[in-house]
Amino acid sequence: MPLLARTVNTPLAIEVRRGALAELGRLLADQRISSGGEVAVVVGHGQGERIAELIKPNLGNADIFTVAGGTLAAANELGSKLRRRSYDAVVGIGGGKTLDTAKYAASAYGLPMVSVATNLAHDGIASPVSSLDHDGVRRSYGVHIPIAVVVDLDFVEHGPDRQTRSGIGDAISNLNAVADWELAHATRGEPLDGLAITLARTGAEALINHPGTLGDDDFLTVLAEALILGGIAMAVSGSSRPASGGCHEISHALDLLYPDTGTHGEQVGMGALFCTYLRGDEHRFRQISDCLKRHGLPRVPADLGLTDEQFAEAVSYAPATRPDRYTILEHLALSPEQVRARVKEYVNAVCG
């Protein structure tokens, strides 16, 4: 019998709305994740007490663990605590570091994980990847995709605008990641996954064409959905390919050469714009540039406090961060002198 369909791992439930956190117990019961609230709730230090008060009425049987997230050590420490009791699920509530810590620990101990995002800084809210620091180096670890994804817009609204802008940059960069993947297919015969591409590109297209602002619930919902679709696209393809191309290589290089230059989303957003310029896609270049400008995101090195020379150095180093990945950067194989010239042209094109 021919294979006519495939099974795709996706969250059982996705909720993006205001007040979602206070009704978390209902969601867990309705989706048969935990009928009695026997869950391990993982929070960060910043909003832990407020979150605990909100969920207590509906999750009275939960244990709450506060973590200093973002490291492999913290994730392993959390994992050892999860062994002390039988839980229905792990519920991570907070930003990227907290969620990545919870995802890793839950996956390591075979527990389903519910991702409750209080900001929209990047696509880790729904991805099968945990980014954790180990021995001073940020590494990506494969984990199970969250069984449910919840975004509470009340928390997003009152969080730092810079985090939300960062999420815009991360979601928009999927357009470049997909273009790089298609280039690798055309040039080297690398297999494509059409469903993963559709998911990643659809979310980014909806976002880039949305006229709303950070204060608009409809816009925030579209942003959340774009980030969630990017995470699901990675789960579908079994790779970060649909959400990570030359834009992410540039960001990794900046992290290594000039730490703390910008947020992840700021760096990959500008990286995506630069890679699109190198690709010669003028229409997409203007689309991305206009979107980044509209939302106050960096477009040229000076916006991140970098000189053109420093950015060129990062671009030249970028392919070394992912030797297995083929993007527009590897395709052009520009010399350092050529990179400096193209960066200068790029800045003129953005500012001209």
C-alpha positions as CSV (number, residue, x, y, z in Angstrom):
1,M,0.0,0.0,0.0
2,P,1.5,3.4,-1.0
3,L,2.3,5.9,1.7
4,L,-0.3,8.6,1.2
5,A,0.2,10.7,4.4
6,R,2.6,11.2,7.2
7,T,2.4,11.7,10.9
8,V,3.5,15.1,12.1
9,N,4.3,16.0,15.7
10,T,2.6,19.2,16.7
11,P,1.3,20.6,20.0
12,L,-2.1,19.3,21.1
13,A,-3.3,22.8,21.9
14,I,-2.3,26.3,21.1
15,E,-3.8,29.3,22.8
16,V,-2.8,33.0,22.2
17,R,-5.0,35.4,24.2
18,R,-5.3,37.6,27.3
19,G,-5.9,35.9,30.6
20,A,-4.6,32.5,29.4
21,L,-2.3,31.9,32.3
22,A,-5.1,32.2,34.9
23,E,-7.0,29.4,33.1
24,L,-4.1,27.1,32.6
25,G,-5.6,24.4,34.8
26,R,-8.7,24.2,32.6
27,L,-6.5,23.8,29.5
28,L,-4.5,21.0,31.0
29,A,-7.7,19.2,32.1
30,D,-9.6,19.8,28.8
31,Q,-6.6,18.4,26.7
32,R,-6.2,15.4,29.1
33,I,-2.7,16.5,29.9
34,S,-3.4,16.6,33.7
35,S,-6.9,16.4,35.2
36,G,-5.7,16.8,38.7
37,G,-3.0,19.5,38.3
38,E,-0.2,17.1,39.2
39,V,2.4,19.1,37.4
40,A,5.8,20.6,37.9
41,V,5.6,24.3,37.2
42,V,9.0,25.9,36.3
43,V,9.3,29.7,36.6
44,G,12.2,32.2,36.6
45,H,13.2,34.6,39.3
46,G,11.6,37.7,37.7
47,Q,7.9,36.9,37.8
48,G,7.7,33.7,39.8
49,E,5.6,35.0,42.7
50,R,3.1,36.7,40.5
51,I,2.7,33.6,38.3
52,A,2.4,31.4,41.4
53,E,-0.5,33.5,42.7
54,L,-2.3,33.3,39.3
55,I,-2.1,29.6,38.8
56,K,-2.7,28.5,42.5
57,P,-6.5,28.4,42.3
58,N,-6.6,26.0,39.4
59,L,-3.3,24.1,40.0
60,G,-3.3,23.6,43.8
61,N,-1.5,20.2,43.5
62,A,1.4,21.7,41.5
63,D,5.0,21.9,42.7
64,I,6.6,25.2,41.7
65,F,10.4,25.2,40.9
66,T,12.2,28.5,40.5
67,V,15.3,28.2,38.2
68,A,18.1,30.5,37.1
69,G,17.6,29.2,33.6
70,G,19.6,29.2,30.4
71,T,22.4,26.7,31.4
72,L,22.8,22.9,31.0
73,A,23.7,22.7,34.7
74,A,20.4,24.4,35.6
75,A,18.4,22.0,33.4
76,N,20.1,18.9,34.8
77,E,19.5,20.2,38.4
78,L,15.8,20.7,37.5
79,G,15.7,17.2,36.0
80,S,17.0,15.6,39.2
81,K,14.2,17.3,41.2
82,L,11.6,16.0,38.7
83,R,12.5,12.4,39.8
84,R,11.3,12.9,43.3
85,R,7.6,12.7,42.4
86,S,5.4,11.4,39.6
87,Y,4.2,14.3,37.5
88,D,1.7,14.4,34.6
89,A,3.7,17.1,32.8
90,V,6.2,19.9,33.2
91,V,4.8,23.4,32.7
92,G,7.4,26.0,31.8
93,I,6.3,29.6,32.3
94,G,8.3,32.6,31.3
95,G,10.9,33.7,28.8
96,G,13.3,31.8,26.5
97,K,15.8,30.8,29.2
98,T,13.2,29.4,31.5
99,L,11.3,27.6,28.7
100,D,14.5,26.1,27.3
101,T,15.5,24.8,30.7
102,A,12.1,23.2,31.3
103,K,12.0,21.7,27.8
104,Y,15.4,20.0,28.2
105,A,14.6,18.7,31.7
106,A,11.2,17.4,30.6
107,S,12.6,15.7,27.5
108,A,15.5,14.1,29.5
109,Y,13.0,12.5,31.9
110,G,10.3,11.5,29.4
111,L,7.7,14.0,30.5
112,P,5.4,16.1,28.3
113,M,6.2,19.8,28.4
114,V,3.7,22.7,28.3
115,S,5.2,26.0,27.1
116,V,3.6,29.1,28.5
117,A,5.3,32.2,27.0
118,T,5.2,35.5,28.8
119,N,7.2,37.2,26.0
120,L,7.6,36.8,22.3
121,A,11.4,37.2,21.9
122,H,12.1,34.2,19.7
123,D,10.7,31.0,18.2
124,G,11.9,28.8,21.1
125,I,8.4,29.0,22.6
126,A,7.3,26.1,20.3
127,S,10.5,24.6,18.9
128,P,12.0,21.1,19.4
129,V,15.3,22.8,20.5
130,S,16.7,24.1,23.8
131,S,19.5,26.6,23.6
132,L,21.6,26.3,26.8
133,D,25.0,27.6,27.9
134,H,27.6,24.9,28.7
135,D,31.2,25.7,29.6
136,G,30.7,29.3,28.4
137,V,29.4,28.3,25.0
138,R,25.8,28.4,23.8
139,R,24.7,25.1,22.4
140,S,21.5,23.8,20.8
141,Y,20.0,20.5,22.1
142,G,17.2,18.5,20.4
143,V,14.2,18.0,22.7
144,H,10.6,17.0,22.3
145,I,8.2,19.6,20.9
146,P,5.9,21.1,23.6
147,I,2.6,19.2,24.0
148,A,0.8,22.6,24.4
149,V,1.8,26.2,23.7
150,V,0.2,29.1,25.5
151,V,0.9,32.8,25.1
152,D,-0.7,35.2,27.6
153,L,-0.9,38.6,25.9
154,D,-1.3,40.4,29.2
155,F,2.3,39.5,30.1
156,V,3.6,40.2,26.6
157,E,2.0,43.7,26.7
158,H,3.6,44.6,30.0
159,G,7.0,43.1,29.1
160,P,9.9,45.0,27.5
161,D,9.2,46.2,24.0
162,R,12.7,45.2,23.0
163,Q,11.9,41.6,23.6
164,T,8.8,41.8,21.3
165,R,10.8,43.6,18.6
166,S,13.4,40.8,18.9
167,G,10.6,38.3,18.1
168,I,9.7,40.2,15.0
169,G,13.3,39.9,13.8
170,D,13.5,36.2,14.5
171,A,10.2,35.5,12.7
172,I,11.1,37.6,9.7
173,S,14.4,35.9,9.4
174,N,12.6,32.7,8.4
175,L,12.1,34.2,4.9
176,N,15.9,34.2,4.5
177,A,16.3,30.8,6.0
178,V,13.8,29.3,3.6
179,A,15.5,31.0,0.6
180,D,18.9,29.6,1.8
181,W,17.4,26.2,2.0
182,E,16.0,26.4,-1.5
183,L,19.4,27.6,-2.7
184,A,21.1,24.6,-1.1
185,H,18.5,22.4,-2.9
186,A,19.1,24.0,-6.3
187,T,22.9,24.0,-6.0
188,R,23.7,20.8,-4.0
189,G,20.5,18.8,-4.2
190,E,19.8,19.1,-0.5
191,P,16.3,17.6,0.2
192,L,13.5,20.1,0.9
193,D,10.5,19.7,3.1
194,G,7.6,21.5,1.4
195,L,5.4,21.4,4.5
196,A,8.1,22.9,6.7
197,I,8.8,25.6,4.2
198,T,5.1,26.4,3.9
199,L,4.7,26.7,7.7
200,A,7.8,28.9,8.2
201,R,7.1,31.2,5.2
202,T,3.4,31.6,5.9
203,G,3.9,32.9,9.4
204,A,6.6,35.3,8.3
205,E,4.6,36.5,5.3
206,A,1.6,37.3,7.6
207,L,3.8,39.2,9.9
208,I,5.8,41.2,7.3
209,N,2.5,42.4,5.7
210,H,0.7,43.2,8.9
211,P,0.2,47.0,9.4
212,G,-0.2,46.8,13.2
213,T,2.1,47.8,16.0
214,L,3.3,46.4,19.4
215,G,0.3,47.8,21.1
216,D,-2.1,46.0,18.8
217,D,-3.5,42.6,20.1
218,D,-4.1,41.4,16.5
219,F,-0.5,42.1,15.6
220,L,0.8,40.4,18.7
221,T,-1.3,37.4,17.9
222,V,0.1,37.2,14.4
223,L,3.6,37.5,15.8
224,A,3.0,34.7,18.3
225,E,1.5,32.5,15.5
226,A,4.5,33.2,13.3
227,L,6.9,32.2,16.0
228,I,4.9,29.0,16.8
229,L,4.7,28.1,13.1
230,G,8.5,28.5,12.9
231,G,8.9,26.1,15.8
232,I,6.5,23.6,14.3
233,A,8.3,23.8,11.0
234,M,11.6,22.7,12.7
235,A,9.7,19.8,14.2
236,V,8.3,18.8,10.9
237,S,11.6,18.9,9.1
238,G,13.6,17.4,12.0
239,S,16.1,20.3,11.5
240,S,16.5,24.0,12.2
241,R,16.7,24.5,8.4
242,P,13.4,26.3,7.9
243,A,14.3,28.9,10.6
244,S,18.1,29.2,10.4
245,G,20.2,30.3,7.5
246,G,23.0,32.7,6.8
247,C,21.2,35.2,9.1
248,H,21.8,32.9,12.1
249,E,25.4,32.2,11.1
250,I,26.0,35.9,11.2
251,S,24.3,36.1,14.6
252,H,26.4,33.3,15.9
253,A,29.6,35.0,14.7
254,L,28.5,38.3,16.4
255,D,28.0,36.4,19.6
256,L,31.5,35.0,19.4
257,L,33.3,38.1,18.2
258,Y,31.3,40.8,19.8
259,P,29.3,39.3,22.7
260,D,26.2,41.2,23.9
261,T,26.0,43.3,20.8
262,G,22.2,42.8,20.4
263,T,19.4,40.4,21.1
264,H,19.1,37.3,19.0
265,G,16.2,38.7,17.0
266,E,17.9,42.0,16.4
267,Q,21.0,40.2,15.0
268,V,19.2,37.6,12.8
269,G,16.8,40.3,11.5
270,M,19.7,42.4,10.2
271,G,21.5,39.3,9.1
272,A,18.4,38.3,7.1
273,L,18.3,41.7,5.4
274,F,22.0,41.5,4.5
275,C,21.8,38.0,3.1
276,T,18.7,39.0,1.1
277,Y,20.8,41.9,-0.3
278,L,23.5,39.5,-1.3
279,R,21.0,37.3,-3.0
280,G,19.9,40.2,-5.2
281,D,16.2,39.8,-4.4
282,E,15.3,43.5,-4.5
283,H,11.6,43.1,-3.8
284,R,12.1,41.0,-0.7
285,F,15.0,43.2,0.4
286,R,12.7,46.2,0.5
287,Q,9.9,44.3,2.2
288,I,12.2,43.2,5.0
289,S,13.9,46.6,5.3
290,D,10.6,48.4,5.6
291,C,9.3,45.9,8.2
292,L,12.5,46.3,10.3
293,K,12.3,50.1,10.0
294,R,8.6,50.2,10.9
295,H,9.2,48.3,14.1
296,G,12.4,50.0,15.2
297,L,14.8,47.1,14.6
298,P,18.4,47.5,13.5
299,R,19.2,47.5,9.8
300,V,22.8,48.6,9.5
301,P,25.8,47.9,11.7
302,A,25.7,51.3,13.4
303,D,22.3,50.5,14.7
304,L,23.9,47.8,16.8
305,G,26.9,49.9,17.8
306,L,29.2,48.2,15.3
307,T,31.4,49.6,12.6
308,D,31.0,48.4,9.1
309,E,34.4,46.7,9.5
310,Q,33.3,44.8,12.6
311,F,30.2,43.6,10.8
312,A,32.2,42.5,7.8
313,E,34.5,40.6,10.1
314,A,31.5,38.7,11.5
315,V,30.1,38.0,8.0
316,S,33.5,36.6,7.0
317,Y,33.6,34.4,10.1
318,A,29.9,33.3,9.9
319,P,30.3,30.2,7.7
320,A,32.7,28.7,10.3
321,T,29.9,28.7,12.9
322,R,27.9,26.0,10.9
323,P,30.3,24.1,8.7
324,D,27.5,21.7,7.7
325,R,25.1,24.4,6.4
326,Y,25.0,25.8,2.9
327,T,23.7,29.4,2.6
328,I,24.2,32.4,0.4
329,L,27.4,33.1,2.4
330,E,28.9,29.7,1.4
331,H,27.5,30.0,-2.1
332,L,29.2,33.3,-2.8
333,A,32.4,32.5,-0.9
334,L,33.4,36.1,-0.7
335,S,36.9,37.1,0.3
336,P,37.3,39.5,3.3
337,E,38.0,42.3,0.9
338,Q,34.8,41.5,-1.1
339,V,32.8,41.2,2.1
340,R,33.9,44.7,3.1
341,A,32.9,46.1,-0.3
342,R,29.5,44.4,-0.2
343,V,28.8,45.6,3.4
344,K,29.6,49.2,2.2
345,E,27.2,48.8,-0.7
346,Y,24.6,47.3,1.6
347,V,24.7,50.2,4.0
348,N,24.3,52.6,1.1
349,A,21.3,50.6,-0.2
350,V,19.6,50.7,3.2
351,C,20.2,54.3,3.9
352,G,20.0,55.7,0.4
